[in-house]
Amino acid sequence: MLYLICGIGALAAVGAIAGAFRRYTKVSVWGLSVVVTLAALYIVSALVESGDEYYFYIVTGAGVGAFLIASAIFAAISKWISSAREAKRNYNLVKVTDEVNEIDELMLDAVDNNDKKKYKKLLARKDKLLKVGTGAGGVFDVILGVISGAVNGAVAAFALVSFFLIVSEMLVGILPASAFDDFIKEAVAHDFWVTFGKKLALDSLLVCLLCGSFRVGYRAGLCSFLCIVVILGLIGGAGYSSYIIASGDICSGLVTSISDGLLANLPEAMAEFRPTLAVWILTALFFLIMLVIIIIIGIFLPRLVDKLRESKVFMAADGVLGALVLLAVVFGLLMAVGGITYALGSSAEFTKLTGYTDASVLGNCLYKYNPLQSVFDSLVNLLKTGKFE
């Protein structure tokens, strides 16, 4: 466990150095968003009884709300710092404008007189004047960049360590015994992991996944997903309509011609299948024709979306909708996985997993306190017995 803790610290240090160079305005704040979300989950869960019928909605709502509010605040801070730095830079440039213009005239004189030494001195002086500082905003930008970068590194490292230990512990006793089992058993029995790590392990992975889906959805936008859905729908519709047309009365003559002409040389044993084969040949032909049209649509539709996203208002609205939709889809899938797993959890194989869900907040909401658990119980029962109860 000591090596894993050192690894977390090392990645946090690397993140802090990167944040200092890139500064807050250019560093992702997803790590800070994850930390705020986790804090909100644990604070609210401590204030609400787990047996409350609204426990799931209160806790998950607080987590989602905290993430959205934190993301908005961090984005606003970034914009404020950027505008403050730009204002300071413009102010400093105005202060030295007259002196820079004077140096430019002297440089022209130096060029006319072929005085390279004087020209170089004037150029160095001009460069020094143009290197204006950004004041307290620049310092604040660096400090926040260090903090944000360090948190990003620490959160990413902890999530990786959590995933590694959770999966490894599940596999102990399933895979052939080895020295690796002793390492995992020692790591998960360490005081740091028992008192701190295990409680955050599953929640950190889930929150990272949900935050990541939100960011991906925002960058891609809802229209990008709709383009994919539309194109897939057109492909499916083209295939279905091609079969309907080919098997309809309108093409009965073509089916007969293909069956008695192109397929006439098939073996006698396949004679009864010739009309069906003729229908599928026509289906493939119609589908290929429609596919050409779909490909053309697939080329120009994304370009139209990109054109629309040039508008900042449209891009912001499209990004927010895309983020919310993808977040809802991923959250729904996690609820399904948690509910089905809990329905199967009576077996001994899930004892280790239950240990992690009981120690977590969001994980337990998706597992033990899943509001759709009755649906997933019935689904599992259908798979086991063939009866949906």
VODRENKE-42813 format. One line per 5 residues: for each residue x, y negated, z negated of C-alpha. Coordinates in steps of 0.5 Angstrom, whole numbers, plus 500, padded with zeros to 3 digits. Layout:
residues N
X,Y,Z; ...
This chain:
residues 389
500,500,500; 506,495,499; 508,496,506; 501,494,508; 500,488,504
507,486,506; 504,486,513; 498,482,512; 503,477,509; 508,477,515
502,476,520; 499,470,515; 506,467,516; 507,468,523; 500,465,524
502,459,519; 508,458,524; 504,458,530; 498,454,527; 504,448,525
506,448,532; 499,448,536; 496,444,531; 488,445,528; 485,442,534
488,448,539; 488,453,534; 482,458,533; 478,457,527; 475,464,527
479,466,521; 476,461,517; 469,462,519; 470,469,517; 472,467,510
466,462,509; 461,468,511; 464,473,507; 464,468,501; 457,466,502
455,474,503; 458,475,496; 455,469,492; 448,470,495; 448,478,493
450,476,486; 444,472,485; 439,476,489; 437,483,486; 439,489,491
432,492,489; 428,486,492; 424,487,498; 427,481,501; 434,482,499
436,484,507; 433,478,510; 436,473,504; 443,476,504; 444,477,512
440,470,513; 445,467,508; 451,470,512; 449,468,519; 447,461,516
454,460,513; 457,462,519; 453,457,524; 454,452,519; 462,453,518
463,453,525; 459,447,527; 463,443,521; 470,446,523; 468,444,530
466,437,528; 473,436,524; 477,438,530; 473,433,534; 474,428,529
482,429,529; 482,429,536; 479,422,537; 482,419,531; 489,421,534
487,419,541; 485,412,538; 491,411,534; 495,413,540; 492,408,545
492,403,539; 500,404,539; 501,404,546; 497,397,547; 502,394,542
508,396,546; 505,395,553; 508,388,554; 515,390,551; 514,396,556
513,392,562; 519,387,560; 523,394,560; 520,396,567; 522,389,570
529,390,567; 530,397,570; 528,394,577; 534,389,576; 539,394,574
537,398,580; 538,392,585; 545,391,581; 546,398,582; 548,398,574
546,405,572; 549,405,565; 544,399,564; 538,403,567; 540,409,563
540,405,556; 533,401,558; 530,408,560; 532,411,553; 529,405,550
522,406,554; 522,413,552; 523,411,545; 517,406,545; 512,411,549
513,416,544; 508,413,539; 506,417,533; 499,419,531; 499,417,524
495,421,518; 491,424,524; 497,428,526; 499,430,520; 492,432,518
492,436,524; 499,440,523; 497,441,515; 490,444,517; 493,448,523
498,451,518; 492,453,514; 487,456,520; 493,460,523; 495,463,516
488,465,515; 487,467,522; 493,472,521; 491,474,514; 484,476,516
486,480,523; 491,484,519; 486,485,513; 481,488,518; 486,492,522
489,495,515; 481,496,513; 480,500,520; 486,504,519; 485,506,512
477,507,513; 478,512,519; 484,515,516; 481,517,509; 475,520,513
479,524,517; 483,527,511; 481,534,510; 478,534,517; 485,534,521
490,539,519; 494,538,513; 500,534,513; 505,529,509; 500,523,512
495,525,508; 499,524,502; 500,517,504; 493,515,505; 491,518,499
496,514,495; 494,508,499; 487,508,498; 488,510,490; 492,504,489
489,498,484; 489,493,490; 485,497,494; 480,500,489; 479,493,486
479,488,492; 481,492,498; 475,497,498; 470,492,497; 472,487,503
474,493,508; 467,494,511; 464,487,510; 471,484,514; 470,489,520
463,488,520; 463,480,520; 469,480,525; 465,484,530; 459,479,529
463,473,529; 467,475,535; 461,477,539; 458,470,537; 464,467,540
464,471,546; 457,470,548; 458,462,547; 464,463,552; 460,467,557
454,464,556; 447,466,557; 446,465,565; 452,470,566; 449,476,562
442,474,566; 446,474,572; 449,481,571; 442,484,569; 439,481,575
444,484,579; 443,491,576; 436,490,576; 436,489,584; 440,495,585
436,499,581; 430,496,585; 433,497,591; 434,504,590; 427,505,588
424,501,593; 428,505,598; 425,512,596; 418,509,596; 419,506,603
423,512,606; 417,517,603; 411,513,605; 407,514,611; 410,508,615
417,512,615; 413,519,616; 415,519,624; 422,517,622; 422,523,617
420,528,622; 425,526,628; 431,526,623; 428,533,620; 427,536,627
433,532,631; 439,531,626; 438,537,621; 435,542,626; 442,546,626
441,547,619; 441,554,617; 434,557,617; 434,558,609; 434,551,609
429,549,613; 424,548,608; 428,543,605; 429,539,612; 424,534,610
426,532,603; 433,531,606; 431,527,611; 427,523,606; 434,522,602
438,520,608; 433,514,610; 433,512,603; 441,512,603; 440,508,609
435,503,607; 439,502,600; 445,501,604; 442,495,608; 439,492,601
446,493,598; 449,488,603; 444,483,601; 445,484,594; 452,483,595
451,477,598; 447,475,592; 452,477,587; 457,473,590; 453,466,590
449,467,584; 455,467,579; 458,461,583; 451,457,582; 452,458,575
459,456,574; 456,450,578; 451,449,573; 456,450,567; 460,444,570
454,439,566; 457,439,559; 449,439,556; 448,445,560; 454,449,558
453,447,551; 445,450,551; 447,456,555; 453,457,551; 449,457,544
443,461,547; 448,466,550; 452,467,543; 445,468,539; 443,473,544
449,477,544; 450,476,536; 442,479,536; 444,485,540; 450,487,537
447,486,530; 441,490,532; 446,496,534; 449,495,528; 442,496,524
441,502,529; 448,505,527; 447,504,520; 440,507,519; 441,513,523
448,514,519; 444,513,513; 438,518,515; 444,523,516; 447,521,510
445,527,505; 450,531,508; 457,532,504; 461,529,510; 458,522,509
460,522,501; 467,518,503; 463,513,508; 457,512,502; 463,510,498
465,504,502; 458,502,504; 456,502,496; 462,497,495; 460,492,501
454,487,502; 453,487,509; 455,494,510; 450,496,505; 444,492,508
445,495,514; 446,502,511; 442,503,504; 437,497,505; 436,497,512
429,494,513; 428,499,519; 430,505,515; 423,509,516; 424,508,524
431,511,524; 429,517,519; 423,519,524; 428,519,530; 433,523,526
427,528,524; 425,528,531; 432,530,533; 432,535,528; 425,538,528
422,535,535; 416,532,530; 416,524,530; 414,523,522
